[in-house]
């Protein structure tokens, strides 16, 4: 929910973002104070720093330095079971049409040879917040609006707050073990990596996290990296929180290693249609025929010509050309061995009806039951 609220509120950038870019654009050679809701400026002639007060009408101000920013005023206060007040942050890439100077993002995942970043945080006590590093991806080279995939790296969590979705296991990345959460806010899918204890600085490969998400079936190599961002999500308090340094570099010219399916993976798909002259519905059941548990699923397949998905239930279903991608919701992402998950959708039909014949679950071909 909190990401959906952020996405809805941030649509104001389509109007105000361009005005901010004119008023505040350019390289910040001295400290810059930003109190505007979506105010932003440029540092190092390379990165954008944004106030991004999307979740409250209360005032928030940040002081931008040559290397980062600090929250100097934060008067908002939101319940811990809902959305945060803001996401003040620094980023490389494009966010709601506001792109960092000279960026090579969006860039297709298959073209990334390396993506590295270094971040240093300063924390305070007595506030409720997370220190979050966001990685945004989309099936298209999107520079505006909400992307379909958000990777969150929680380097610090203070107070009774938690990521979207539910825990699905752990992952060892950047020399640490992270708790992995997976879910959807109704607007985009989210996979979060939560540190067990606060991390004040990190020098790491962004590509390693992207690869892990791809191996979980949430994206493919054809998707685009659109931005990488570091900042804070405050719920209550937060004055003094700071990103004291940030750097990021994404290099093209490479192909990531192929996806490795989890051990013991196997699946079968039962596709049950009901069609009429101008439309159809389909009920789809995914059965885990392997020996390992499926933690989060993405099913892809090709619809025959003349079919277009219009709405769905029990899954997030999108269509690009003839390719359909169905992703689990927050409550049905786990499929035990021998278990199944079902979803359905409605579509329009032009011409004779035919059903899809092949399916892929998290990169693994499924038998058609």
Buried (B, 14 or more C-beta within 10 A) or exposed (E): EBBBBBBEBBBEBEEBBBEBBEEBBEEBEEEBEBEBBBBBBBBBEBBBBBBBBBBBEBEBBBBBBEBBBBBBBBBBEBEEEEBBBBBBBBBBBBBBEBBBBEBBBBBEBBBBEEBBBBBBBBBBEEBBBBBBBBBBBBBEBBBBBBBBBBBBBBBBBBBEBBBBBBBBBEBEBBEBEBBBBBBBBEBBBBBBBBBEEEBEEBEBBBBBBBBBBBBBBBBBBEBBBBBBBBBBBBBBBBBBBBBBBBBBBBBEEEEBEEBEBBEEBBBBBBBEBEBEEEBBBBBBBBBBBBEBBBBBBBBBBBBBEBBEBEEBEBBBBBBEEBBBBBBBBBEBBBBEBEEBBBBBBBBEBEEEBBBBEEBBBBBBEBEBB
